[in-house]
Amino acid sequence: MYKAIKMTEITRLESVFQDKVDKEIKVEAMDWMPEAYRKTNLRQISQHAHSEVVGMLPEGNWITRAPSLKRKAILIAKVQDEAGHGLYLYSAAETLGSSREEMVADLLMGKAKYSSIFNYPTLTWADMGAIGWLVDGAAILNQVMLCRTSYGPYARAMVRICKEESFHQRQGFEALLELSRGTTEQKAMCQDAINRWWWPSLMMFGPKDSDSPNSELSMKWKIKRKTNDELRQQFVDMIAQQVKILGMTLPDSELKWNDKRGHFDFGEINWEEFWNVVKGNGPCNKQRLHARRAAHDNGSWVREAAVAYAEKKAAAKKQKVA
């Protein structure tokens, strides 16, 4: 009898919750929500936060080797932005009941995922431009959609993140544009970076809709507004036009405009490579996690000092009140 009443109440709450989502009313941290909704958001937001933090590594690798003071300053600012994005997102994820320590521990143990794109190496300076244009460009399509996601803390965090990411994409394109107008060697470097980052960028949108187990509920709950394949097609249509300005080509012999569909057709992604990288076997998976673990261990004294300072302030305040 108790279980029947409980299930009836849950069914009622789920109906009220879905009605709120359908009416575009934001879900807030203290609102009742289905456990699956909470877990889905927690997984997505924490993975997004991990991606921002791990994403600092391939670019930070080039700060000391930037070709000019201007490029160095731009790259430092970008890496700093990404650190901030990680903090916003960890804070949003914490509202769903998981501590930052738990989330970081999951990352360091290899339990939590982050975007597979950051497991590819940055081999030349042109990669900084390709990451800005292609990787951040793909991220923006995902993230602009998330400004309207149904979970309020996530949606609000994304507003500022998207503003900053739009600068990153433009900076990346401008860096490639300068290379594309340079020497023969610089043009070749530009084309090589595009060749290497194009397919991994397409993989950023995730598996095909038919292979994405979370898409249906995410769309129903308006966590996502467009499917993986819809966003991927939008990205291809955008980049296929922009690459013409660079005077470069995309490494896809099947890329061509389809009048009937009103979109560009494009080749098949190497899904075997995609799943291999996701499972931790990419070119730099082990290197990225090793770097994060080392940074976490080396920064332990900062965390300990912060706790000691907070305790000292609290004790002083308590003594003053007494």
C-alpha positions in Angstrom: 0.0 0.0 0.0 2.8 2.4 1.0 4.7 1.7 -2.2 1.6 2.2 -4.4 1.0 5.6 -2.8 4.6 6.6 -3.2 4.6 5.6 -6.9 1.4 7.6 -7.4 3.0 10.7 -5.8 6.1 10.3 -8.0 4.0 10.0 -11.1 2.1 13.2 -10.1 5.4 15.1 -9.4 6.9 13.9 -12.8 3.8 15.3 -14.5 4.1 18.6 -12.8 7.8 18.7 -13.6 7.3 18.0 -17.3 4.6 20.6 -17.5 7.0 23.2 -16.1 9.7 22.2 -18.6 7.2 22.3 -21.5 6.2 25.9 -20.4 9.9 26.9 -20.5 10.1 27.5 -16.8 13.6 27.0 -15.5 14.2 24.2 -13.1 16.1 25.4 -10.0 18.3 23.5 -7.5 15.7 23.3 -4.8 12.9 22.2 -7.1 11.7 18.6 -7.2 13.2 16.8 -10.2 13.3 13.2 -11.4 16.5 11.4 -10.3 17.4 10.6 -13.9 17.1 14.4 -14.7 19.5 15.2 -11.9 22.0 12.5 -12.8 21.9 13.5 -16.5 22.6 17.1 -15.8 25.3 16.2 -13.2 27.0 14.0 -15.7 26.8 16.6 -18.5 27.8 19.6 -16.5 30.7 17.9 -14.7 32.0 16.5 -18.0 31.7 20.0 -19.5 33.7 21.4 -16.5 36.4 18.6 -16.9 36.6 19.5 -20.6 37.3 23.1 -19.9 40.1 22.3 -17.4 41.7 19.5 -19.5 41.3 21.8 -22.5 43.9 24.2 -21.0 46.6 21.6 -21.5 47.1 21.4 -25.3 47.1 25.2 -25.6 49.1 25.9 -22.5 51.8 23.8 -24.2 52.3 26.7 -26.7 52.3 29.7 -24.4 56.1 29.9 -24.2 56.5 29.2 -27.9 54.0 31.7 -29.3 55.5 33.6 -32.2 54.9 37.1 -30.8 54.0 39.0 -27.6 50.6 39.6 -29.0 49.9 35.9 -29.6 51.3 35.1 -26.2 49.0 37.5 -24.5 46.0 36.2 -26.5 46.8 32.6 -25.6 47.3 33.3 -21.9 44.0 35.2 -21.8 42.2 32.3 -23.5 43.7 29.6 -21.1 42.7 31.8 -18.2 39.1 32.0 -19.6 38.9 28.3 -19.8 40.0 27.9 -16.1 37.2 30.3 -15.2 34.7 28.3 -17.3 35.6 25.2 -15.4 34.9 27.0 -12.1 31.5 28.3 -13.2 30.5 24.8 -14.3 31.8 23.0 -11.2 29.7 25.5 -9.2 26.6 24.7 -11.3 27.2 21.0 -10.9 27.6 21.3 -7.1 23.9 22.5 -7.0 22.9 19.0 -8.0 24.4 17.4 -4.9 27.9 16.5 -5.8 30.9 18.1 -4.3 33.8 19.5 -6.3 36.2 17.1 -4.6 34.1 14.2 -5.7 33.9 15.4 -9.3 37.7 16.0 -9.4 38.4 12.6 -7.9 36.3 11.0 -10.6 38.3 12.8 -13.3 41.7 11.9 -11.8 40.6 8.2 -11.4 39.6 8.1 -15.1 36.0 7.4 -14.0 34.6 10.7 -15.4 34.8 11.6 -19.1 35.8 14.9 -20.8 35.7 15.9 -24.5 37.7 13.5 -26.6 39.0 16.4 -28.7 41.6 17.2 -26.0 43.3 13.8 -26.4 44.9 14.9 -29.7 48.4 16.5 -29.7 49.1 20.1 -30.8 52.1 19.8 -33.1 52.5 23.3 -34.6 51.5 26.9 -33.9 48.8 26.6 -36.5 47.0 24.1 -34.2 46.2 27.1 -31.9 44.3 28.7 -34.8 42.6 25.4 -35.8 41.5 24.7 -32.2 40.1 28.2 -31.9 38.2 28.1 -35.2 37.1 24.5 -35.4 37.1 23.1 -31.8 35.7 26.3 -30.2 33.4 26.7 -33.2 31.9 23.3 -32.6 31.7 24.0 -28.9 29.8 27.2 -29.5 27.1 25.5 -31.4 26.6 23.2 -28.5 26.9 25.9 -25.9 24.6 28.5 -27.4 21.9 25.9 -27.3 22.7 25.3 -23.6 22.0 29.0 -22.8 18.3 27.8 -23.1 18.7 24.5 -21.3 16.0 23.7 -18.8 18.3 23.7 -15.7 18.6 27.3 -14.5 22.1 27.3 -12.9 23.6 25.6 -16.1 21.8 28.0 -18.4 23.0 31.1 -16.6 26.6 29.9 -16.4 26.5 29.3 -20.2 25.7 33.0 -21.0 29.1 34.3 -20.0 30.9 31.3 -21.3 29.4 31.7 -24.7 30.4 35.4 -24.9 34.0 34.5 -24.2 34.0 31.4 -26.4 32.9 33.6 -29.4 36.1 35.6 -29.0 38.1 32.4 -28.9 36.7 31.3 -32.2 37.3 34.7 -33.9 40.9 34.7 -32.5 41.5 31.3 -33.9 40.2 32.2 -37.4 42.2 35.4 -37.4 45.4 33.4 -36.6 44.7 31.0 -39.4 43.9 33.9 -41.8 47.2 35.5 -41.2 49.0 32.2 -41.8 47.0 31.6 -45.0 48.3 34.9 -46.3 51.9 34.2 -45.4 54.7 32.2 -46.9 54.4 28.9 -48.6 55.5 27.2 -45.4 52.9 29.1 -43.3 50.2 28.2 -45.8 51.2 24.5 -45.6 51.2 24.7 -41.8 47.7 26.2 -41.9 46.3 23.5 -44.2 48.0 20.7 -42.2 46.4 21.9 -39.0 42.9 22.0 -40.7 43.5 18.5 -42.0 44.3 17.1 -38.6 41.6 18.8 -36.6 38.6 18.6 -39.0 37.5 15.0 -38.2 38.1 15.2 -34.4 36.0 18.4 -34.4 33.1 16.6 -36.1 33.4 13.9 -33.4 32.9 16.6 -30.7 29.1 16.4 -31.3 29.1 12.9 -30.0 27.8 9.6 -31.5 25.2 9.4 -34.2 21.7 10.0 -32.9 20.9 6.3 -33.3 23.8 5.4 -31.0 23.2 8.1 -28.4 21.3 6.5 -25.5 20.7 9.8 -23.6 19.4 12.0 -26.5 15.7 11.1 -26.3 15.3 12.0 -22.6 17.6 15.0 -22.9 15.4 16.4 -25.7 12.2 15.7 -23.8 13.5 17.5 -20.7 15.0 20.3 -22.9 18.4 19.7 -21.5 19.4 19.7 -25.2 17.5 21.6 -27.9 19.1 19.9 -30.9 20.3 16.4 -31.5 24.0 15.5 -32.2 23.4 15.0 -35.9 21.5 18.3 -36.3 24.3 20.2 -34.6 27.0 18.4 -36.6 25.2 19.3 -39.9 24.9 22.9 -38.8 28.7 22.9 -38.1 29.6 21.4 -41.5 27.4 24.0 -43.3 29.1 26.8 -41.5 32.7 25.7 -41.8 32.4 24.7 -45.5 31.7 28.3 -46.3 34.2 29.9 -43.9 37.1 27.7 -45.2 36.8 29.5 -48.6 37.9 32.8 -47.0 41.1 31.1 -45.9 41.7 29.7 -49.4 42.1 26.3 -47.8 40.2 23.0 -48.2 38.6 20.5 -45.8 40.0 17.0 -45.9 36.8 15.3 -47.2 36.4 14.3 -50.8 32.7 13.7 -50.3 32.0 17.2 -49.1 29.6 18.9 -51.6 26.4 21.0 -51.6 23.1 19.2 -51.9 20.4 21.4 -53.5 17.7 18.9 -52.6 18.6 18.8 -48.8 19.7 22.4 -48.6 22.8 21.3 -46.8 26.3 20.0 -47.4 26.8 16.3 -47.7 29.9 15.0 -46.0 31.9 11.8 -45.5 31.5 9.2 -42.8 33.3 9.8 -39.5 35.7 7.1 -38.3 33.6 5.8 -35.5 36.1 3.2 -34.5 38.6 6.0 -33.8 35.9 8.0 -31.9 35.0 5.1 -29.5 38.7 4.2 -29.1 39.5 7.7 -27.9 36.4 7.9 -25.7 37.5 4.7 -24.0 40.8 6.2 -23.1 43.0 5.0 -25.9 43.6 8.2 -27.8 47.0 9.7 -28.6 47.2 11.8 -25.4 44.7 10.3 -23.0 47.3 9.0 -20.5 49.4 12.2 -20.9 46.4 14.5 -20.1 45.4 12.6 -17.0 49.0 12.4 -15.8 49.2 16.2 -16.1 46.0 16.7 -14.1 47.1 14.3 -11.4 50.5 16.0 -11.1 48.9 19.4 -10.9 46.4 18.2 -8.2 49.2 16.7 -6.1 51.5 19.7 -6.5 48.7 22.1 -5.5 47.8 20.3 -2.3 49.6 22.9 -0.2 47.4 25.6 -1.7 44.2 23.8 -0.7 45.6 23.1 2.8 46.6 26.7 3.2 43.2 27.9 2.1 41.5 25.6 4.6 43.8 26.7 7.4 43.2 30.4 6.6 39.4 29.9 6.6 39.5 28.1 9.9 41.7 30.9 11.4 39.2 33.6 10.2 36.3 31.6 11.5 37.9 31.2 14.9 38.8 34.9 15.1 35.2 35.9 14.3 33.8 33.5 16.9 36.2 34.9 19.5 35.2 38.4 18.6 31.5 37.7 19.0 32.2 36.0 22.3 
